[in-house]
Amino acid sequence: MKGHETARDVYRQSLPVVLVSLVAGLFAGAVLGSETMREGIASVPGVLLLLPAFLATRGGVYGSLGARLSTGLHQGLIEPQFELDRRLTNAIVASFVNGMTVSVFIAFITYLALLALGQRGSLLELLGIMVIAGFLSAILMISVLITVVFLGYRRGLNPDNVIGPVVTTLGDVFGVLFLLVAIRAVRVVL
């Protein structure tokens, strides 16, 4: 890749991903506004409280993975191939552990916030929801992010131009869906 990209190259690479993100974001909003989601949110005290933190941290945690991959590719430390080496494995494991740790932390903070607000909630229920949603989102986001970054790089795209919209979109769309799946799963078990 060239060391210096023009603004036109950045727009050419970013615009299609941003447009797909726009459509996917609207889909996530439709899911969030659906009757099923509203019922799920209403059925578990604290879910509405943890939702923004959960969605925001998906972008932060997995955006860092994308940045690590991009830097590794640009520096020649990581090859754009689907072979696990030490650097790639470490980046994946760190992102997974961070994502799961943050998910559990969000459950605890949400529970404490409910107590501080004088509301009832179940720590076990919130933990179950966050562990399931965090695990599902981690697996999907890591897999898709690696695929997009490597395939894009091999096709001459700068991963820095596509990582942001991809991570944001995946985090929002699948974060909402996986939260709904987790609510239903926890409701069946508990």
N, C-alpha and C positions, 0 to 999 in steps of 0.2 A: 504494500500500500504506500501511497505517496505520503511524505511527511507533512505536506501542507494541503489541506482540502479547502475548496472554495465553498462559499455559502450555498451555491447552487447544488453542489454535491451533497451537502448535509441535508438540504431540503428534499432532494431527490430520494435520498435514502430514508429519511424520517417520515415524510408525508404519508406514504401508504400505511405505515405502521400506526401513525397517529389517527388516520381515518378509520382503520379497523378498530382501534381502541375506542374511538368515539361510539361506534355502533355497539361494540361489546359493553361499553359503559351504560348505554341506554338499556341494553338487555339486563344488566345487573340491577339497574334501577327498577325495571319492570318486575323482576323477581322479588326485589326487596319490598316493592309496593303491593305484591300479590296477597290475596287473602290467606293463602297457605303460610306465607312468611309472617304476616301479621299475627296469625294464630299461634305460630311457633314462638314468636317474640313474646306474646302475651302469656304463654303457658309457663314460661320460666322467668322468674324475677331476676333481673340483672342482665339479661341478654341484650337489651337495648343499650344498656350502659357499657357493655364490653365490645359491642359491634364496631364503633369507630376505632378503638385501640387495636382490635384484631386486624381490621383492614389496613390500617396505617402501618402496622409492624410487618405485614407481609411485604410491602414495598421496601421498607428499610432493610430487613434481613436479607431478602433475596436480591435486592438491588445491589447490595454489597457483594454477593456472589457474582452477579453479572459484571461488576466493576473489576473484581479479582480476575475473572476469566478474560475480560477484555485486555487488562494490563498484561496478563501472562501471554496472551496471543501476540500483542504488539511487541513485547520484549523477547519473544521467541522462547519463553520458558515453558509454555504449554503448546502442544501441537493440536490443531483443529481436527482431532480424530477422537472417536469414541472408544478410547483405550484409557483405562485408569492408570495413571502414574501417581507418584507420591504427592505432587503439588495439586493435581486435580482432586484426588481422593481427600486430601486435607481440606481443601476449599469446600467440597460437598459436605463432609462430616461437620465442619465448623458451622456451615449454614443450617444444617439439619438440627444440630444441638442448640444453636441460637434460637431458631424458630420454635422449637419445642419448649425451651426454657422461657421464652417470652410468653408463649401461650399459657403456660402454667402460672406465670407471674400475673398475667392479666386476670386469670380466674381468682387468684388470691386478692388482688387489689379491688376487683369488682365486689367480691364478698365483703371486704372491709368497708367499701363505700356504701354498700347496702346497710350494713350495721350502723354506720355513722349517720345515715339518713333515716334510721329507725324503721327500716323495712326488713321483711323476712326474706331469706334466700337460703339455698342449699349449696354449701361449698362443694360437696361431692358432685352435685349436678353440674355446677359450673366447671369444675375440673374435668369431668367426663366430656362435656361439650367441647371445651378448649383442647383437650388432648386429641380427641377424634378429628375435629376440624383442623387443628394444627398439623397433625400427622398427614391427613389427606392433602392439605394444601402444600405441605413440604414436598411430598413425593411428586405431585403434579408440577409444582413450580420449578423444582430442581431439574426434572426431566425435560420440560419444555424449554426452560431457559438455556440449558446446555445445548439442546438441539438447535434452537434459533441462533444462538451465538456462533456455534461451530459452522452450521450451514451458511449463515450469512457471511461469515468471515471467508469461507472457502469460495463464495460467489463474489467476493470483492467488496462487501459492505463493511463499514466500520462498526463494530459492535456497540461502540459508545453512542451511535446515532439511533439505535433501536432498543437498547436495554430498558431505558426509562418507560416508554410506552408499553412495552411487553410486560414488564414486571407490574406496573400499575394495573393494567387490564386484567392480567391473570389473578392478581391479588383481589381485585374487586369482584370480578365475575365468579371465580371459583371460591373465593372466601365466603361470599354470600350463600352460594349453593352448598358448600361443605358445612357451613354453620347450620343450615336447615337440616341437612342429613344428620349432623351430630345431635341436634335437638331431638329429632325423631328417634335416633338410636338410643339416646340416654332415656328418653321417655318410655321406651319399650322395656329397657333393663330395670329402671328404677320404678 
